[in-house]
Amino acid sequence: MFENSSIFALVDCEDSTEPYLIDVDDETRADISLIFSNEVQRMMNKQEIAFDGKYKPSSDELLSINDFVIPNTIFDAVRDPLSVPTLKRDGDDSPSIRAIFVGERDESGENESFTIALQRFRNDQYLSTKRLSLFYDNQTFKREKRWGIGVGCNVDCVFLSTKLQFESYYYARQVFDLSQYYRSATDIEVETFSQSGVLEINHPDKFVQLADTWVRRKIASINDSHVLKDYNAIDIQKQAKSIGLHIDVMKSKVVLPDDKQSLKEILGFLDEEVYKGAFSESTFITNSKRKVHEK
């Protein structure tokens, strides 16, 4: 895999993200291609789980988004590497690299498919000339004054024909915008949630302002489940008590506390992420969930 692939950088420009060719010698190209190939093969041995934003995969699983759309410029670069500009430094300014990638194209008749492996690029992969980088040579350390970049031994996401696969949403989203695949409540949804007839919030305006990504994700999931429409405050309180979670009810409304930890517990419960252990009977809260396949 990737035996004949060129090495590319995905660079953030003013109004777009564009591929650039990283011009390397044959030995370096072969080494990088082998690293990416081994990583892709390692990932392909894992169980594939459809990404829904609610489940954190275990070490033997990876997430997948079907019908994922990536920029055509990446396909064009793989088709014709010499058609894209070469990566270089402009004066003292380093290019804003988002990812390093390799890819190969398979053609069958009039159809073509791509396998593209991408590695997010971190700031520490810039080999800065602003600090003294010492390299050992012939029993002596010598300062390297040239600008350069480093390539890691990992792959953060793989595009296979029509789907994107990755082990970590956090890392994959640093390569591609995954927001449309990840349900998160809008400002209007947060405000509407804070005014729900089932919930009592002391400071609705403050709640909207402080709603972070986790809170917005919970709100979106709770809204989609219709739990606040299907159950009243007393029903919710009883269900919480049955698993060992205390919820206050005031004026027939569930009281959402001001402190973040208690708020997370209640929102997690409303999103079915708080449960009682079947054997220990202790109350737990989980950071991910996936529905068990019914037989």
C-alpha positions as CSV (number, residue, x, y, z in Angstrom):
1,M,0.0,0.0,0.0
2,F,1.2,3.5,-0.9
3,E,4.3,2.1,-2.6
4,N,4.2,4.7,-5.3
5,S,2.6,7.5,-3.3
6,S,3.9,11.0,-3.1
7,I,4.0,12.8,0.3
8,F,1.7,15.8,0.7
9,A,0.9,18.5,3.2
10,L,-2.6,19.9,3.7
11,V,-2.1,23.6,4.3
12,D,-4.5,26.2,5.6
13,C,-4.5,29.2,3.3
14,E,-6.4,32.4,3.6
15,D,-9.8,31.1,2.3
16,S,-9.2,27.4,1.9
17,T,-7.2,24.4,2.7
18,E,-4.9,23.2,-0.1
19,P,-2.6,20.3,-0.8
20,Y,1.1,20.8,-1.3
21,L,3.7,18.3,-2.5
22,I,6.5,17.6,0.0
23,D,9.5,17.0,-2.2
24,V,11.6,14.2,-0.7
25,D,14.2,11.7,-1.9
26,D,13.2,8.1,-2.7
27,E,14.4,6.6,0.5
28,T,12.5,9.1,2.7
29,R,9.3,8.7,0.6
30,A,9.5,4.9,1.0
31,D,10.0,5.2,4.8
32,I,7.1,7.5,5.2
33,S,4.8,5.5,2.9
34,L,5.7,2.3,4.9
35,I,4.8,4.0,8.2
36,F,1.4,5.1,6.9
37,S,0.8,1.7,5.2
38,N,1.4,-0.2,8.5
39,E,-0.8,2.2,10.4
40,V,-3.7,1.8,8.0
41,Q,-3.4,-2.0,8.1
42,R,-3.4,-1.9,11.9
43,M,-6.6,0.2,11.9
44,M,-8.3,-2.0,9.4
45,N,-8.0,-5.0,11.8
46,K,-10.4,-3.2,14.2
47,Q,-14.1,-3.4,14.5
48,E,-15.9,-0.7,12.7
49,I,-18.5,1.3,14.6
50,A,-20.8,3.9,13.0
51,F,-20.0,7.4,14.3
52,D,-22.9,9.1,16.1
53,G,-21.0,11.4,18.5
54,K,-22.2,9.4,21.5
55,Y,-19.8,6.5,21.7
56,K,-16.1,6.5,22.6
57,P,-14.4,3.4,20.9
58,S,-12.3,0.9,22.9
59,S,-8.8,0.0,21.8
60,D,-10.1,-2.7,19.3
61,E,-12.7,-0.4,17.6
62,L,-12.7,2.5,15.3
63,L,-15.4,5.0,14.2
64,S,-16.7,5.3,10.7
65,I,-18.6,7.9,8.7
66,N,-20.2,6.7,5.5
67,D,-20.6,9.0,2.4
68,F,-18.0,11.3,3.7
69,V,-17.0,14.2,1.4
70,I,-13.4,15.4,1.2
71,P,-12.1,18.2,-1.0
72,N,-11.6,17.3,-4.6
73,T,-8.2,19.0,-4.5
74,I,-7.0,16.1,-2.4
75,F,-8.1,13.6,-5.1
76,D,-6.5,15.8,-7.8
77,A,-3.2,15.8,-5.8
78,V,-3.2,12.0,-5.6
79,R,-4.1,11.7,-9.3
80,D,-1.3,14.1,-10.4
81,P,1.2,15.0,-7.7
82,L,3.2,17.3,-10.0
83,S,0.1,19.5,-10.6
84,V,0.2,20.8,-7.0
85,P,2.7,23.4,-5.7
86,T,5.7,22.3,-3.7
87,L,5.8,23.0,0.1
88,K,8.3,25.6,1.0
89,R,9.0,28.3,3.5
90,D,8.2,31.9,2.7
91,G,10.8,34.0,4.4
92,D,10.6,33.5,8.2
93,D,6.9,32.4,8.0
94,S,6.2,28.7,8.2
95,P,3.2,27.3,6.2
96,S,0.2,26.5,8.4
97,I,0.2,22.8,8.0
98,R,-3.0,21.0,9.0
99,A,-2.0,17.4,8.1
100,I,0.4,15.2,6.3
101,F,-1.1,12.6,3.9
102,V,-0.4,10.0,1.4
103,G,-2.8,8.3,-1.0
104,E,-3.3,5.9,-3.8
105,R,-5.9,5.7,-6.6
106,D,-7.4,2.5,-8.0
107,E,-9.1,2.5,-11.4
108,S,-11.6,-0.1,-12.7
109,G,-13.1,0.8,-16.1
110,E,-14.7,4.2,-15.7
111,N,-14.7,4.0,-11.9
112,E,-12.0,5.1,-9.6
113,S,-11.5,4.8,-5.8
114,F,-9.1,6.3,-3.4
115,T,-7.3,5.3,-0.2
116,I,-6.0,8.3,1.7
117,A,-4.3,8.2,5.0
118,L,-3.9,11.5,7.0
119,Q,-1.8,12.5,10.1
120,R,-2.8,15.6,11.9
121,F,0.1,18.0,12.1
122,R,1.1,19.4,15.6
123,N,3.0,22.5,16.3
124,D,5.8,20.5,17.8
125,Q,6.4,18.9,14.4
126,Y,7.9,22.2,13.1
127,L,11.6,21.9,13.6
128,S,12.1,25.5,14.6
129,T,15.3,27.5,13.9
130,K,14.5,29.7,16.9
131,R,15.9,27.2,19.3
132,L,19.2,25.3,19.2
133,S,18.6,21.9,17.7
134,L,21.6,19.7,18.3
135,F,22.3,16.6,16.1
136,Y,24.9,14.0,16.9
137,D,27.5,13.5,14.2
138,N,30.9,11.8,14.5
139,Q,30.9,12.0,18.3
140,T,30.1,15.7,18.2
141,F,26.8,17.6,18.6
142,K,26.3,20.1,15.8
143,R,23.6,22.8,15.6
144,E,21.1,22.3,12.7
145,K,20.2,25.7,11.3
146,R,17.9,24.6,8.5
147,W,14.1,24.8,8.8
148,G,12.2,21.5,8.7
149,I,9.2,19.5,9.7
150,G,8.8,16.1,11.4
151,V,6.5,13.2,10.4
152,G,5.1,11.1,13.2
153,C,4.5,7.3,13.3
154,N,0.7,7.5,13.4
155,V,-2.3,7.9,11.2
156,D,-5.3,9.8,12.6
157,C,-7.9,9.1,9.9
158,V,-8.3,7.1,6.7
159,F,-10.5,7.7,3.7
160,L,-11.6,4.5,2.0
161,S,-13.6,4.9,-1.2
162,T,-16.6,6.7,0.4
163,K,-16.1,6.6,4.2
164,L,-13.8,8.2,6.8
165,Q,-12.5,6.0,9.6
166,F,-10.8,7.2,12.7
167,E,-10.0,6.1,16.3
168,S,-10.4,9.5,17.9
169,Y,-13.0,12.1,17.1
170,Y,-10.8,14.8,18.8
171,Y,-7.9,14.1,16.5
172,A,-9.9,13.5,13.3
173,R,-11.7,16.8,13.7
174,Q,-8.3,18.6,13.6
175,V,-7.9,17.3,10.0
176,F,-11.5,17.6,8.7
177,D,-14.6,19.6,9.8
178,L,-16.8,16.9,11.3
179,S,-19.4,19.3,12.8
180,Q,-22.2,18.3,10.4
181,Y,-21.8,14.7,11.5
182,Y,-21.8,15.6,15.2
183,R,-25.1,16.8,16.6
184,S,-24.7,19.8,18.9
185,A,-27.4,22.2,20.1
186,T,-27.5,25.6,18.5
187,D,-27.9,28.8,20.6
188,I,-31.6,28.8,19.9
189,E,-31.9,25.2,21.0
190,V,-30.0,25.9,24.3
191,E,-32.2,28.9,25.0
192,T,-35.4,26.9,24.3
193,F,-34.1,24.1,26.5
194,S,-33.4,26.5,29.3
195,Q,-37.1,27.7,29.1
196,S,-38.5,24.1,29.1
197,G,-41.7,23.7,31.2
198,V,-40.1,20.6,32.8
199,L,-36.9,22.3,33.9
200,E,-36.2,24.9,36.6
201,I,-33.0,26.9,36.0
202,N,-32.1,29.7,38.4
203,H,-30.2,31.8,35.8
204,P,-31.4,30.9,32.2
205,D,-29.3,33.6,30.6
206,K,-26.1,32.5,32.4
207,F,-26.9,28.9,31.5
208,V,-27.0,29.8,27.8
209,Q,-23.7,31.7,28.0
210,L,-21.9,28.9,29.9
211,A,-23.2,26.0,27.7
212,D,-20.0,24.4,26.5
213,T,-19.6,21.7,23.8
214,W,-20.4,18.8,26.2
215,V,-23.6,20.5,27.5
216,R,-24.7,21.4,23.9
217,R,-24.2,17.7,22.9
218,K,-26.2,16.5,25.8
219,I,-29.0,19.0,25.1
220,A,-29.2,18.0,21.4
221,S,-29.4,14.3,22.4
222,I,-32.0,14.9,25.1
223,N,-34.1,16.9,22.6
224,D,-33.8,14.2,20.0
225,S,-35.0,11.5,22.5
226,H,-38.1,13.6,23.5
227,V,-37.6,12.5,27.1
228,L,-38.8,15.9,28.4
229,K,-42.0,15.6,26.3
230,D,-42.7,12.0,27.3
231,Y,-42.0,12.3,31.0
232,N,-42.9,14.8,33.7
233,A,-40.7,16.0,36.5
234,I,-42.1,13.5,39.0
235,D,-41.5,10.6,36.6
236,I,-38.0,11.7,36.0
237,Q,-37.3,12.1,39.8
238,K,-38.6,8.5,40.4
239,Q,-36.5,7.1,37.7
240,A,-33.4,8.9,39.1
241,K,-34.1,7.6,42.6
242,S,-34.3,4.0,41.4
243,I,-30.7,4.1,40.3
244,G,-29.4,6.1,43.3
245,L,-29.4,9.6,41.8
246,H,-31.0,12.5,43.7
247,I,-32.9,15.1,41.7
248,D,-34.8,18.0,43.2
249,V,-38.2,18.9,42.0
250,M,-39.7,22.4,42.5
251,K,-43.1,23.6,41.3
252,S,-43.4,20.4,39.1
253,K,-40.0,21.1,37.5
254,V,-36.7,19.3,37.6
255,V,-34.2,21.7,39.2
256,L,-30.9,22.0,37.3
257,P,-28.1,22.9,39.7
258,D,-25.6,25.7,39.2
259,D,-22.5,23.7,39.9
260,K,-21.0,21.9,36.8
261,Q,-20.5,18.5,38.3
262,S,-24.1,18.1,39.5
263,L,-25.4,19.6,36.2
264,K,-23.4,17.0,34.3
265,E,-24.8,14.2,36.3
266,I,-28.4,15.2,35.7
267,L,-27.9,16.0,32.0
268,G,-26.1,12.6,31.7
269,F,-29.0,10.9,33.4
270,L,-31.5,12.6,31.0
271,D,-29.4,11.3,28.2
272,E,-29.3,7.7,29.7
273,E,-25.7,7.8,30.6
274,V,-26.2,7.3,34.4
275,Y,-27.0,3.7,35.5
276,K,-26.8,1.3,38.4
277,G,-24.4,-1.6,38.3
278,A,-26.2,-4.9,38.0
279,F,-24.0,-6.6,40.5
280,S,-22.5,-3.8,42.7
281,E,-25.7,-1.7,42.6
282,S,-23.4,1.3,42.6
283,T,-24.4,4.3,40.5
284,F,-22.1,5.1,37.6
285,I,-21.9,7.7,34.9
286,T,-20.4,6.9,31.5
287,N,-18.8,9.2,28.9
288,S,-20.1,7.2,25.9
289,K,-22.8,4.7,24.9
290,R,-23.8,2.4,22.1
291,K,-27.0,0.5,21.8
292,V,-26.7,-3.2,22.2
293,H,-27.7,-5.1,19.0
294,E,-30.9,-7.0,19.6
295,K,-31.0,-10.6,18.6
